[in-house]
């Protein structure tokens, strides 16, 4: 017996399972998130990711044990516009130029924490102020504090 949704009293469970088994990627993803078993969850996320479902690419990347596989799936999700994947790639990168590139992509698409981190990392005072101010306008209290301390 699978450890996914079967113990639930949710009447939608059999339909969700059927849609997942029929190859519907969003259902595979939703079903995976209901699985108690790590192996079962991983299986369904992998299937949905291979079908091109972006949220599954991201979630599958997060649970991959291999750093290479993790980066692969996060890159796939980021290439499709997944902001958190862009941010994580930037934060997980050792190479400074690539780190800034991913953070800038996430920041330009509206990821507030990426704006803040990018602002902190900028050597150019004008760029630093730009990104910190943008993060602050979007509600980042650490960015507001940083701006105040810098006297901007």
C-alpha positions as a printed Julia matrix, in Angstrom:
152×3 Matrix{Float64}:
   0.0    0.0     0.0
   1.27   3.45   -0.91
   1.76   6.03    1.81
   0.3    8.77   -0.33
  -3.12  10.09    0.57
  -4.56   6.62    1.18
  -5.1    7.26    4.88
  -6.75  10.57    4.12
 -10.49  10.98    4.27
 -10.17  13.45    1.43
 -12.55  12.38   -1.34
 -10.28  13.96   -3.94
  -7.44  11.52   -3.24
  -8.47   8.78   -5.69
  -9.03  11.33   -8.46
  -5.69  12.98   -7.82
  -3.94   9.61   -7.89
  -5.72   8.65  -11.13
  -4.77  11.92  -12.81
  -1.16  11.44  -11.69
  -1.09   7.86  -12.97
  -2.57   9.1   -16.25
   0.41  11.41  -16.69
  -1.01  14.77  -15.66
   2.1   16.61  -14.4
   0.35  19.09  -12.04
  -1.48  16.13  -10.45
   1.81  14.22  -10.15
   3.26  17.21   -8.32
   0.25  17.63   -6.04
   0.17  13.92   -5.33
   3.91  13.87   -4.53
   3.45  16.62   -1.96
   0.94  14.41   -0.15
   3.27  11.42    0.08
   4.71  10.42    3.42
   7.29   8.16    1.83
  10.4    9.99    0.64
  10.91   7.48   -2.18
   7.32   7.8    -3.39
   7.5   11.6    -3.2
  10.77  11.6    -5.11
   9.34   9.28   -7.77
   6.33  11.5    -8.48
   8.34  14.72   -8.41
  10.88  13.23  -10.82
   8.07  12.16  -13.17
   6.45  15.59  -13.09
   9.81  17.33  -13.52
  10.59  15.18  -16.57
   7.2   16.2   -17.96
   8.38  19.83  -17.79
   6.26  20.97  -14.85
   8.26  23.87  -13.39
   7.12  23.66   -9.73
   8.09  19.97   -9.78
  11.5   20.77  -11.29
  12.12  23.1    -8.35
  10.82  20.72   -5.68
  12.66  17.76   -7.19
  15.88  19.78   -7.29
  15.5   20.51   -3.59
  15.41  16.83   -2.66
  18.13  15.55   -5.01
  21.03  14.17   -3.02
  23.55  14.85   -5.77
  24.66  18.52   -5.92
  25.04  18.18   -9.69
  21.46  16.93  -10.06
  20.2   19.6    -7.69
  21.82  22.37   -9.78
  20.53  20.79  -12.99
  16.9   20.84  -11.87
  17.13  24.25  -10.24
  18.65  25.6   -13.47
  15.82  24.04  -15.46
  13.24  25.69  -13.18
  15.13  29.01  -13.21
  15.29  28.97  -17.01
  11.49  28.74  -16.96
  11.24  31.77  -14.66
  11.06  30.18  -11.2
  12.24  33.04   -8.94
  13.15  30.98   -5.89
  15.23  28.66   -8.09
  17.13  31.68   -9.45
  17.73  32.94   -5.92
  18.9   29.56   -4.61
  21.27  29.13   -7.54
  22.77  32.5    -6.71
  23.09  31.71   -3.03
  24.53  28.24   -3.69
  27.14  29.39   -6.19
  30.83  29.72   -5.32
  31.77  31.63   -8.44
  31.14  35.38   -7.83
  30.14  36.34  -11.38
  27.66  33.48  -11.69
  26.35  34.23   -8.2
  25.67  37.86   -9.16
  24.11  36.8   -12.46
  21.54  34.53  -10.79
  20.82  37.01   -8.01
  20.39  39.82  -10.56
  17.99  37.68  -12.6
  15.91  36.95   -9.5
  16.05  40.58   -8.35
  15.03  41.91  -11.76
  12.03  39.57  -11.68
  10.96  40.85   -8.27
  12.56  38.54   -5.68
  12.9   40.91   -2.71
  15.52  38.95   -0.77
  17.63  38.69   -3.94
  17.38  42.48   -4.29
  18.67  42.89   -0.74
  21.49  40.33   -1.08
  22.51  41.8    -4.43
  22.54  45.28   -2.9
  24.81  44.1    -0.11
  27.17  42.48   -2.61
  27.47  45.47   -4.94
  30.78  47.28   -4.91
  29.42  50.22   -6.88
  27.66  52.57   -4.41
  25.07  53.6    -6.99
  24.1   49.98   -7.7
  24.16  49.17   -4.0
  21.71  51.99   -3.29
  19.52  51.03   -6.25
  19.03  47.42   -5.12
  18.72  48.21   -1.41
  16.16  50.92   -2.18
  14.21  48.57   -4.43
  14.2   45.9    -1.71
  13.11  48.49    0.87
  10.28  49.71   -1.39
   9.13  46.11   -1.54
   9.03  45.74    2.22
  12.5   44.46    3.16
  13.13  45.73    6.67
  16.82  44.67    6.61
  17.22  46.78    3.43
  15.53  49.72    5.16
  17.94  49.4     8.08
  20.94  49.1     5.76
  19.9   52.24    3.86
  19.46  54.15    7.12
  22.88  53.0     8.39
  24.53  53.96    5.13
  22.89  57.36    5.28
  20.98  57.04    2.03
